[in-house]
Amino acid sequence: MTTVRRSFLKTTAAAAVAAALPSLNFAQVAPDRRNFAPQSGAWRTFEVTTRVDIVKPEGVTRVWLPIPSVDSDYQRSLESGFSSNGTARFAQDGLEGAKMLCVEFAANEARPYVELTSRVQTQGRALDWSQKNAAAESTDTLRFYTRATTLIPTDGIVRKTALAATQGARTDVEKAQKLYDWIVANTYREPKVRGCGEGDIKTMLETGNLGGKCADLNALFVGLCRSVGVPARDVYGIRLVPSAFGYKELSGNPASLKGAQHCRSEVYLKGYGWVAMDPADVAKVMRLETADWIKNTTNPVVAPVNKALFGGWEGNWMAYNTAHDVALPNAKGEKLGFFMYPIAENAAGRFDSYAPDDFKYQITAREIKA
């Protein structure tokens, strides 16, 4: 058996000396949740590892793992490397640049495995609304982020809903605020939805079932924005470590990031550039942060989150990509609506990415201190 190792950009030894983060212990955080106020300026470096083990091989097996692909003012996607007993290569989605590791295992491989390790630097985001000095984005890029996708149409009931919600708004900032407020007021976190949801916004609006998770609620926000001409995009990623502000529902456990995938969103506002948004996390805090379902945004647990996530987010989260309608190389299954979970197929079909214990994958993170 031969183990293959590659470096996407360059090999580094720094991660080898990093200490693993402890498991979550919110008693140690001693938070004052009324002070939720993410700020930019302090970069943090993380090593994120995804391990897949195919327990019961059946014919040729293929695995696709998302790689952090975003380079921006809030994230630097550094090098990625892997080890595997399959044939592996790096690839990239041709439409939106989502990077991935593609691995194929021979039918006679008894214990297929792959381990992907990526390093990123992240920081918090907090927009200074008094400053309008961002460089203008290209017309083609802005047009691209107002387009419709398979799960995010921009006509019909989507546009009708957005026009009603933005009535009286004159600027793109006013439209974004009204749509953000509409999501917070009219949708809700539904814990029974599997994974992060599917993001089928037309069905949500047509049925009136506005409960969901991040890939549903933030996709709805993005679709509403696009339908009234405000460029917007989903950003698919994963929470890595606890919230510095003590919010358990806005945290990741670095020892086991099972279920820590989280979709956020951005809108492009003239003079401000791409601005962070996350109305879905407001809904999550309202539904799950306390024992009681909080139904209003004036509650002291919710109010600071509602305010901060219009224009900011905490840097304990890593972005993978902003891609929709992703065609995986050599896949037999259909295109993905979005790509932030490990994907695998064998002779029996596509694995259930929302069942990491059955699929047998694990994701961990550790912070690398300078």
C-alpha positions as CSV (number, residue, x, y, z in Angstrom):
1,M,0.0,0.0,0.0
2,T,1.4,3.4,-1.0
3,T,0.5,6.6,0.8
4,V,0.5,9.6,-1.4
5,R,1.3,13.1,-0.1
6,R,1.0,16.3,-2.0
7,S,1.1,20.0,-1.1
8,F,-1.3,22.4,-2.9
9,L,0.9,25.4,-2.5
10,K,3.8,24.6,-0.3
11,T,4.6,22.2,2.6
12,T,4.8,23.6,6.1
13,A,5.9,22.2,9.4
14,A,4.4,24.8,11.6
15,A,1.2,22.9,12.1
16,A,3.0,20.0,13.6
17,V,3.9,21.9,16.7
18,A,0.4,23.4,17.2
19,A,-1.4,22.4,20.3
20,A,-4.9,20.9,19.9
21,L,-7.7,23.1,21.3
22,P,-9.7,21.8,24.2
23,S,-13.2,20.7,24.0
24,L,-15.9,23.3,24.4
25,N,-16.4,24.4,28.0
26,F,-18.6,27.4,28.1
27,A,-18.2,27.7,31.9
28,Q,-14.6,28.8,31.1
29,V,-15.7,31.5,28.7
30,A,-17.6,33.6,31.3
31,P,-19.5,35.5,28.6
32,D,-21.5,38.7,28.7
33,R,-23.7,37.9,25.7
34,R,-25.0,41.4,25.6
35,N,-21.6,42.5,24.3
36,F,-21.6,40.5,21.0
37,A,-19.5,42.7,18.9
38,P,-17.1,41.1,16.4
39,Q,-14.2,43.2,15.2
40,S,-11.6,43.0,12.5
41,G,-7.9,43.4,12.8
42,A,-6.7,40.3,14.7
43,W,-5.8,37.4,12.3
44,R,-6.0,33.8,13.6
45,T,-4.4,30.8,11.9
46,F,-6.1,27.4,11.8
47,E,-5.3,24.0,10.6
48,V,-8.5,22.1,9.5
49,T,-8.4,18.3,8.9
50,T,-11.0,16.2,7.2
51,R,-10.7,12.4,7.4
52,V,-12.8,10.0,5.4
53,D,-12.7,6.2,5.9
54,I,-14.8,4.0,3.6
55,V,-15.9,1.2,6.0
56,K,-17.7,-1.0,3.5
57,P,-16.2,-0.5,0.0
58,E,-18.5,-1.5,-2.9
59,G,-16.9,-1.3,-6.3
60,V,-15.0,1.9,-7.3
61,T,-15.4,4.6,-4.8
62,R,-15.0,8.4,-5.4
63,V,-14.7,11.1,-2.8
64,W,-14.8,14.9,-3.2
65,L,-13.8,17.2,-0.3
66,P,-14.2,21.0,-0.3
67,I,-11.0,23.1,0.1
68,P,-11.1,26.7,1.4
69,S,-11.1,28.7,-1.8
70,V,-11.9,32.2,-0.5
71,D,-9.2,35.0,-0.4
72,S,-10.6,38.2,0.9
73,D,-10.3,40.9,3.6
74,Y,-11.6,38.4,6.1
75,Q,-9.8,35.1,5.0
76,R,-6.5,34.0,3.6
77,S,-6.7,30.5,2.2
78,L,-3.2,29.1,2.5
79,E,-1.9,25.6,1.6
80,S,-3.6,22.3,1.6
81,G,-2.1,18.8,1.6
82,F,-3.4,15.2,1.8
83,S,-2.6,11.6,2.4
84,S,-4.5,8.7,0.9
85,N,-4.3,5.2,-0.5
86,G,-6.4,6.3,-3.5
87,T,-5.6,8.2,-6.6
88,A,-6.0,11.9,-5.7
89,R,-5.8,15.2,-7.4
90,F,-6.8,18.8,-6.8
91,A,-9.5,20.3,-9.0
92,Q,-11.5,23.5,-9.3
93,D,-15.1,24.3,-10.3
94,G,-15.0,26.2,-13.6
95,L,-17.8,28.6,-12.8
96,E,-17.1,30.0,-9.3
97,G,-13.7,28.6,-8.5
98,A,-14.6,26.2,-5.7
99,K,-11.5,24.1,-5.0
100,M,-11.7,20.5,-4.1
101,L,-9.8,17.3,-3.6
102,C,-11.0,14.4,-5.8
103,V,-10.0,10.9,-4.8
104,E,-10.8,7.6,-6.6
105,F,-10.3,4.2,-4.9
106,A,-9.9,1.0,-6.9
107,A,-12.6,-1.7,-6.4
108,N,-10.1,-4.0,-4.7
109,E,-8.9,-1.4,-2.1
110,A,-10.0,-3.0,1.2
111,R,-9.7,0.1,3.5
112,P,-10.0,3.3,1.4
113,Y,-9.1,6.5,3.3
114,V,-8.2,10.1,2.6
115,E,-7.1,12.8,5.0
116,L,-7.1,16.5,3.9
117,T,-5.4,19.2,5.9
118,S,-5.8,22.9,5.0
119,R,-4.5,26.0,6.7
120,V,-6.4,29.3,6.7
121,Q,-6.2,32.7,8.4
122,T,-9.4,34.4,9.5
123,Q,-10.5,37.5,11.2
124,G,-13.8,39.0,12.3
125,R,-15.7,41.5,10.3
126,A,-17.4,44.7,11.4
127,L,-18.3,47.4,8.9
128,D,-17.8,51.1,9.7
129,W,-21.0,52.5,8.2
130,S,-19.5,56.0,8.4
131,Q,-16.9,55.2,5.8
132,K,-17.7,54.7,2.1
133,N,-14.3,54.1,0.5
134,A,-14.4,50.5,-0.9
135,A,-13.2,50.0,-4.5
136,A,-15.9,49.4,-7.0
137,E,-16.5,45.8,-8.2
138,S,-16.6,45.0,-11.9
139,T,-19.9,45.2,-13.7
140,D,-19.5,41.6,-14.8
141,T,-19.0,40.4,-11.3
142,L,-22.0,42.3,-10.0
143,R,-24.2,40.9,-12.8
144,F,-23.0,37.4,-12.0
145,Y,-24.2,37.8,-8.4
146,T,-27.7,38.9,-9.4
147,R,-28.3,35.8,-11.6
148,A,-30.7,33.0,-10.9
149,T,-29.5,29.5,-9.9
150,T,-31.4,26.2,-9.8
151,L,-32.5,26.7,-6.2
152,I,-32.4,30.5,-6.2
153,P,-34.8,31.9,-8.8
154,T,-35.1,35.6,-9.0
155,D,-38.6,36.0,-10.6
156,G,-42.1,35.0,-9.7
157,I,-42.9,34.7,-6.0
158,V,-39.3,35.5,-5.1
159,R,-39.4,38.9,-6.7
160,K,-43.0,39.6,-5.6
161,T,-42.0,38.9,-2.0
162,A,-38.9,41.1,-2.3
163,L,-40.7,44.0,-3.8
164,A,-43.3,44.0,-1.1
165,A,-40.6,43.7,1.6
166,T,-38.6,46.6,0.2
167,Q,-41.4,49.0,-0.5
168,G,-40.2,52.5,0.2
169,A,-36.5,51.6,0.1
170,R,-34.5,53.9,-2.2
171,T,-30.9,52.8,-1.8
172,D,-29.3,49.4,-1.8
173,V,-28.5,49.7,1.9
174,E,-32.1,50.3,2.7
175,K,-33.2,47.4,0.5
176,A,-30.6,45.1,2.2
177,Q,-31.8,46.2,5.7
178,K,-35.4,45.7,4.9
179,L,-34.8,42.2,3.5
180,Y,-32.6,41.3,6.4
181,D,-35.3,42.4,8.8
182,W,-37.9,40.5,6.8
183,I,-35.9,37.3,7.1
184,V,-35.5,37.7,10.9
185,A,-39.2,38.6,11.3
186,N,-40.8,36.0,9.0
187,T,-38.5,32.9,9.0
188,Y,-37.4,30.7,11.9
189,R,-34.9,28.1,12.7
190,E,-36.3,24.6,12.4
191,P,-34.0,22.1,14.3
192,K,-35.7,19.1,12.6
193,V,-34.3,20.0,9.1
194,R,-31.4,17.8,8.2
195,G,-27.9,19.2,7.8
196,C,-28.0,22.9,6.8
197,G,-31.1,22.5,4.7
198,E,-31.5,22.4,0.9
199,G,-32.0,26.1,0.0
200,D,-35.0,25.6,-2.2
201,I,-36.4,29.1,-1.7
202,K,-39.2,28.9,-4.3
203,T,-40.8,26.0,-2.5
204,M,-40.4,27.7,0.9
205,L,-42.3,30.8,-0.3
206,E,-44.9,28.8,-2.3
207,T,-45.7,26.5,0.7
208,G,-45.4,29.2,3.3
209,N,-43.1,26.9,5.2
210,L,-40.4,29.4,6.2
211,G,-38.7,27.2,8.8
212,G,-35.2,26.0,7.9
213,K,-31.5,26.2,8.6
214,C,-28.7,28.4,7.4
215,A,-28.6,27.1,3.8
216,D,-32.4,27.8,3.6
217,L,-32.7,31.2,5.4
218,N,-29.5,32.8,4.0
219,A,-30.3,31.5,0.5
220,L,-33.7,33.1,0.8
221,F,-32.1,36.4,1.8
222,V,-29.7,36.1,-1.1
223,G,-32.5,35.3,-3.6
224,L,-34.6,38.2,-2.4
225,C,-31.7,40.6,-2.7
226,R,-30.8,39.4,-6.2
227,S,-34.4,39.7,-7.4
228,V,-34.4,43.5,-6.7
229,G,-31.0,44.1,-8.2
230,V,-28.8,43.9,-5.0
231,P,-25.8,41.6,-5.8
232,A,-25.6,38.9,-3.1
233,R,-24.0,35.6,-2.5
234,D,-24.0,32.7,-0.1
235,V,-20.7,31.8,1.5
236,Y,-20.4,28.2,2.5
237,G,-18.1,27.2,5.4
238,I,-17.7,25.7,8.8
239,R,-17.4,27.0,12.4
240,L,-14.0,26.1,13.9
241,V,-13.8,27.1,17.5
242,P,-16.0,28.6,20.3
243,S,-17.4,32.1,20.1
244,A,-15.4,34.6,22.0
245,F,-18.7,36.0,23.2
246,G,-19.9,32.8,24.8
247,Y,-22.7,32.0,22.4
248,K,-23.0,28.2,22.3
249,E,-25.0,28.2,19.1
250,L,-22.4,30.4,17.3
251,S,-19.6,28.0,18.3
252,G,-17.7,25.1,16.9
253,N,-16.0,22.3,18.9
254,P,-12.6,21.9,17.3
255,A,-12.2,18.4,18.6
256,S,-15.2,17.3,16.5
257,L,-16.8,19.6,13.9
258,K,-19.6,17.2,13.1
259,G,-22.6,19.3,12.2
260,A,-20.6,22.6,12.4
261,Q,-21.0,23.5,8.7
262,H,-22.6,26.9,8.4
263,C,-23.6,29.1,5.4
264,R,-23.4,32.9,5.6
265,S,-24.1,35.6,3.1
266,E,-22.8,38.8,1.7
267,V,-24.3,41.7,-0.2
268,Y,-22.6,44.2,-2.4
269,L,-23.4,47.8,-1.3
270,K,-22.1,50.8,-3.2
271,G,-19.2,52.4,-1.4
272,Y,-18.9,49.6,1.1
273,G,-18.1,46.7,-1.1
274,W,-19.0,43.1,-0.1
275,V,-20.7,43.3,3.3
276,A,-21.2,40.5,5.8
277,M,-24.7,39.3,6.6
278,D,-26.1,36.4,8.6
279,P,-29.8,36.6,9.4
280,A,-29.9,32.8,9.7
281,D,-27.7,33.0,12.8
282,V,-30.1,35.5,14.4
283,A,-32.8,32.9,13.9
284,K,-30.6,30.3,15.4
285,V,-29.9,32.3,18.5
286,M,-33.6,33.1,18.9
287,R,-34.6,29.4,18.7
288,L,-31.8,27.6,20.5
289,E,-29.5,29.8,22.5
290,T,-31.7,29.6,25.6
291,A,-34.2,27.0,26.9
292,D,-37.1,29.2,25.7
293,W,-37.7,30.1,22.0
294,I,-37.1,33.9,22.0
295,K,-39.7,35.6,19.7
296,N,-38.4,39.2,19.6
297,T,-35.1,40.9,18.6
298,T,-35.2,43.3,21.6
299,N,-34.3,40.5,24.0
300,P,-30.8,41.2,25.4
301,V,-29.5,37.8,24.2
302,V,-30.7,38.5,20.6
303,A,-30.4,42.2,20.2
304,P,-26.6,42.5,19.9
305,V,-26.5,39.5,17.5
306,N,-29.2,41.0,15.3
307,K,-27.4,44.3,15.1
308,A,-23.8,42.9,14.6
309,L,-24.7,40.4,11.9
310,F,-26.0,43.1,9.6
311,G,-22.5,44.1,8.5
312,G,-20.3,41.7,10.4
313,W,-19.6,38.3,11.7
314,E,-17.2,36.6,14.1
315,G,-13.9,35.2,12.8
316,N,-14.2,31.7,14.4
317,W,-15.5,30.4,11.1
318,M,-13.8,29.4,7.8
319,A,-15.3,29.9,4.3
320,Y,-15.0,27.1,1.7
321,N,-16.6,28.8,-1.3
322,T,-19.5,30.7,-2.8
323,A,-20.5,28.1,-5.4
324,H,-23.9,27.0,-6.6
325,D,-24.8,24.3,-9.1
326,V,-21.5,22.5,-8.7
327,A,-20.6,19.7,-11.1
328,L,-18.2,17.3,-9.4
329,P,-15.6,15.8,-11.7
330,N,-16.4,12.2,-12.8
331,A,-19.5,12.1,-10.6
332,K,-22.5,10.0,-11.5
333,G,-24.9,11.9,-9.3
334,E,-26.5,15.2,-10.0
335,K,-25.0,18.6,-9.5
336,L,-24.8,20.0,-6.0
337,G,-26.9,23.0,-5.0
338,F,-23.9,24.0,-2.8
339,F,-20.7,22.3,-1.7
340,M,-19.7,22.4,2.0
341,Y,-19.9,18.8,3.0
342,P,-17.8,15.8,2.0
343,I,-19.3,13.9,-0.9
344,A,-18.8,10.3,-1.9
345,E,-20.2,7.7,-4.4
346,N,-19.7,4.0,-5.0
347,A,-21.4,1.3,-7.0
348,A,-24.5,1.7,-4.8
349,G,-24.9,5.4,-5.3
350,R,-24.1,8.6,-3.5
351,F,-23.5,8.6,0.3
352,D,-25.5,10.6,2.7
353,S,-23.3,13.6,3.6
354,Y,-25.7,14.5,6.4
355,A,-24.8,11.3,8.3
356,P,-21.1,11.6,9.1
357,D,-21.2,8.6,11.4
358,D,-22.6,6.3,8.7
359,F,-20.6,7.9,5.9
360,K,-17.6,7.8,8.4
361,Y,-16.0,11.2,8.1
362,Q,-14.7,13.5,10.8
363,I,-13.5,17.1,10.7
364,T,-11.3,18.7,13.3
365,A,-9.5,22.0,13.8
366,R,-6.7,23.5,15.8
367,E,-5.4,27.0,16.2
368,I,-1.8,27.7,15.3
369,K,-0.3,30.2,17.7
370,A,2.5,32.5,16.6
